[in-house]
Amino acid sequence: MGRAADRGDTAGTAVVTGAAGFIGCHLVERLVAGGWTVRGLDDGRTGDWHRVKVDVDRIDKSLEDMSQTELRTACEGANIVVHLAAEKHNTPGVTVDRTLAVNVAATARLFDAAGAAGVDKIVFASSLYAYGSLGPQVMVETDLPTPTTVYGVSKLAGEHLLRVTERNHGVPWGVARLFFIYGPRQLAEGGYPSVIVRNFRRIRNDERPVVNGDGAQALDYVYVDDCVEGLLALGRTAGNLTVNLASGHAITINEVTREMLTASGSSAEPEAGPADWTAGTCRFGSAALANELLDWRATTPFEVGLKRVWETFE
């Protein structure tokens, strides 16, 4: 990754924030399997260290509670920082103030500490919410971002803070605008359950899955292992790059529910729920730039990924 990869090295030291989170636990395991030493930061609010199946150097603190000296010490000698930690969209109990404190103020301090420590590369997990689009047009990296949520604003701010860090410290960066990432170990207590998690839980409990509204709302799903490979590919690139980690197509909730029933072997009929704010939306991203510049694509078939998730519920 970063300049380590340019030197021909196969591994180094990685700092991963949100290491005990859903994507973080998979990324950490993939890094360790590749010979990397990992320093993992996570305060356990929505992460769960029981999800991490490998040895890492744990730092059990919130980014916003760490001093600048502590942040710099955490980054000293690291080849790359992968910043996943964030206050997520729709997480219960999260306020505007906390979202800005973590996703903007603490992120700025982390990036500055990483730059001062001389890391080779920073990879930042941004979000489709930075676009602000509800469709039906495909989201492309050249679109003008117009976020309409505080979370989306905070993620776009994080992207711009990388440019500040580059100016001040000369650190190259990569931005991954993540779409709807799914897979095993998706939820720890305190997080926001996705449609897949909620309805698999219902099916496991012999309850009918719920489809809100007409079920025509559509989302772009990417399996977590594919997401991890995209983050790793970003870390290996030279220079600065912003890409969507997206499948390039949208799946309606009706289709998702049918695939979930098939994966679980359930004969239940979906239950109609009230329409919500997602009614009429179609949120999906172009994967062309990641295909071209990273040689990356979401390769896990949706039915295969769902089956793997269901196996964790049995």
N, C-alpha and C positions, 0 to 999 in steps of 0.2 A: 504494500500500500504506500501511497505517497512517494517520497523520495527513496524510501527503503526499497520499494519495488523497482524504481529506476536504477538503483545500484545492483539489482539482481538478487537481493536478499529475499528469502522466502517468507520470513516472519519478523516480528519485532514486538513492540509493546503498544497495546491499544488501550485507550481510556474510553469506556462506554458509560454514558449516563443513562439512567433508566434501565440498568442492566437486569433488574429483576422483573421488568415489565414483560408484556406479551412478546413484542418484537425483540426486546433486549435479551431475553433468555435464550432465544433461538440464535441470535447473532453471537452471543458470548460462546455458546457451545460450538458454533461453526468456526470461530476464531481459534479457540483452544485446540480443536481438532486439526487445525492448520498449523499448529506449533506456536501460536501467539501467546504472549503473556498478557493477561487482561486485568486491568483495574476497573472494577465495577462500582459505580455510584448509584445508590438507590436508598430512599428513606423509608420504603415499605408502605407508604400510604395507599397506593394502588398496585404497587409491585409486591411480589412474594418471592423471597429467596429460595423457598422450597421448589420453585419452578426451575431453578438453575441446577443442572445435573453435573456440573464440572467445577473444578477449583478455580476461584478467582480471588484477587486481592480486593476484599470488600471494603467499601467506604459507606457506612450506614448513616448518611447525613443528607439533608436537603440542600440543594444548590444554594438556595437563598439564605441558608443559615451558615454557609461556609465563608470564612474570611478570604480576602484576596490572596493572602499567603497560603492558606490551605488549598485553594483552587490551583495556585501555581505549583505547589508541591505535588498535588495529584497528577499534574500534567508533565512534570519534569521527567526527561528521558523518554517520553512517549513519541512514537512515530506518527500516531494518528489519534484524533479525538472524534468519536462518533456520538453526536448529541441527539439522543432520543427522548430524554426526560422532558415532560411538559405537563401542564394542566390541560387535560383533554376537553374537547367539545362535549357538552352534555353530561359531564361527570357531576353526580349529585353533590350539592353543597359548595361547589366552586363559585367564587365571586369574581366580579370584574377585577377588583383590586388584586386578588391572588393570581389570576390569569396573567395580568400585566407584570406582577412582581416576579413570577417564575419564568414566563415565556419571553419577557423582554429584559427586565432589569438583571435578573440572575444570568440569563443567557449572554447578555453583553459582558458581564464580569467573567463568565467562563471563557468566552472567546478571547478576551483580552489576556486572561491568565495563560491560555494555551499559546497565544502568540508570543507572550513574554517568555514562556518556557521553551520556545523554539520548536514546536511540533512541526512535522512535515506537512500535515494535511488536516483539515477539519471537514467532516461530513455531517450535514445537518438534515434531520428528518423534518421537512416541511409538510404541507398538506394541500389537498385539493381545495380546502376552505380558503386558501390564499387567493384563489381565483374569484370566489364569490358567485360563480355561475351555478344555475340550477338546470341548465340545458335548454333545449335539446341539442345545442351545438356541442361538438366535441371540444374539450379543453386542450389547448395547444400552448406550449411554452412561450410563444411569441404574443399571446393574448395580453392585454393590459389588465393586471389584477385589480379587481374592485371588490375586496372582501366586504361582507355584510354582517359578519359576526365578530365579536371581540377576539375569539379564538383565531379566526382567519386573519384579522389585523395583526395579532401577535406573531403569527407564523410568518407573515410577510415582513414584519419588522425584523425577525430573526434572520431572514435572508439578507436584508440590507445591512444588518450588523456584521455579517461576514465581510462585506465590502469595506467597512470601517476597519476591521481587523487586518484585512489585506493591506490597506493603506498604511496602517500604523506599524505592522510587523512583517509584511511581505509573505503571509501564509496563504497558500492556495486553498481552495475550498470546492466542495461539491454539495449541491442541494438536491434532495430527492423529494419531489412532491408526491406524497403517498396517497393512493386512493383507498379502497376498502379492503384492508388486509384482514385475512381470516386464517384460522388454523387451530391446531391443538394448543391448549394452555392459554386461551385468549383472555380469560377473565379471572382476576383475583378479587377478593372482597373489597368493596369501595369503588370499583370501576363502573363504567356504563356498559350494560350488556348489549351486544349487537343483536340484530334480528336473528342471526344464525344461532347464537348462544341461547337467546330467550326461547326460541321455538324448539330447539333440540331438548332443552330442559323440559318443556311441556310434553313433548313426545315421550321422553323417558318416563315421565310421571303419568303416562296414559291419558294425557290431556290433548285436545285438538290444537294444532298450531293456529295462531291468529294472523290474519292478513288484514292490515288496515286499509280502509278505502277499497278501491277497485283492484289493488295489487299491480297496477300498471306502472307504478313508479319503478325506476330502473337504476342500478348501481353497477360500478365497475369493480369486480372482485379480483384480488391477487392473493395467491396462497403465500403463507408467511416464508416458506423456504425460498420462493422466487424473489420475494422482497429482500431477504437477506443477501442473496446473490447480487441483486442490484446495488445494494449499499456497498458491498465489497468491490464491485466493479467501479463504482464512483471513487472509492478510495484509491484505486490503482491508476486512475487517469491523471495525466499531467494538466496543470492549469485549472481553470474555473469552469464549472458546468452546472446548469440547472436542468433537470430532466423529470418527466413524469415516470413514476413506477406504476404503470397502469396496464391493463390487458388490451385496451383499445376497443373494447365493446362493452355494452351494458346488458345486464340480465334483469328482467322484471322480478318483482317479489313473488308474483304468481309462479314464475319459472323456478325461482329459488326454493319456494315451498314444495313444489312437486319433486325437485331433486332431493330435498331433505327427506321427504317421505319415502322415496325410493332407497336412499342410502340407509335409512333406519329400518326398512322393511315394514313400515307402518301402513295400515289401510285406513287411517283416520282421514276424515274430511276436514279441510280447513274451516276455521270459524271466522266469520266476518267481524271486523272491529271497526271503530270509527275512523274516518279519514283524519290524517294529521298533516303537519306542515310539509311532508314529503310528497303529497298528492300532486300528480302531474309533472314531477321532476324526472330528469334523465341525466344522471351525472356520470360521465365517463371521459377518459383522457386519451389523447394520442400517445402511442408508444413508439412512434417512428424515430424520434431523436435518440431514445435509449437503444433502440434496435441498431441504428446507424453508428452511433459514437461509442456505445458500451458493448455492442454485440450482445445485448440483453433482451430477453423477452419472457413474459409470463408463460411458462411451459406446462404447468400442472393443470390438467383438465379439471374443471369445476367439480364434476362428479367424483373424481378421485380425491380431491381435497376434502370434500364434504364427508366422504366415507372415513377418512382418517380422523376428522373431527368427531364424527359419531362414535367411533371406537373408543374415544376418551370418555364418553358419556355412559358407556355400557358397564 
